[in-house]
């Protein structure tokens, strides 16, 4: 899936609104695990963990598998 700048902007707007209403954390990734949106409602713990490259890789794998499973 190739996202244009307009697509990315729309995705971020939808995710921002969705996460503000539901209060759940969310991130949008492509089918290879590349992040295509901002991180929304991530806990302070998740933000710290994702700063570490080793742990961030695991988080990205989790994001990818979650998206594929959904």
N, C-alpha and C positions, 0 to 999 in steps of 0.2 A: 504494500500500500504506500503510495507516495502522497504526502500531504503538502499542499501549497501553504503559503503564509496565511492565506485567508482561511484555509481549513484549520490550521493550527490555532488561529485566533478564535474561531468558532468553537473548537473543542475546548479550549481553555475557558471560554465564557460559560459553556454548558457545565463543565466540571466544577467551576467556581460556584455556580448557582446550586448545583446538585449537592455538593459537599456542605455548603452553607445551610441548606435545608435539612439534610440528613445527619449532619455532624459526623459522618464517617470519612476516613482517609481514602484518598484515591489518587491514582496516577495513570496516565495513558501511555502505553508503549506499543511499538509496532511488533510484527511477528518475529523479530530478532531480539527483542528486549530493549531496543533503543527508546529512551524516554522522549515522548513527543509533547508532553505537557509540563506544567508546573506541578510541584508536589502540593497537594491540598490536604489540610487538617492532619498532617503528620505530627506525631507526638514529639516532644523534645528528645526522647530516647531514640526514636527512629532517625531524627535529624543528625544526632551525634554518630550513630552507627553508620549511616550512609556517608559520612565524611571520611571514613577509613576505607581505602580502596579494596582491601580484601573482603571486608564485610559488605561493602556496597555491591560488590560483584554478586554475592549471595542474595542480597535484596533484589537486584535486577533480575536474577534467575527466578526468584519468587514472583516478581511482577509479571514476568513472561509466562510462567506456568499458570498463574492465576487467570491471565487473559486467555490463554489457550483453552483452559478448562471451562471457562465461562462460555 
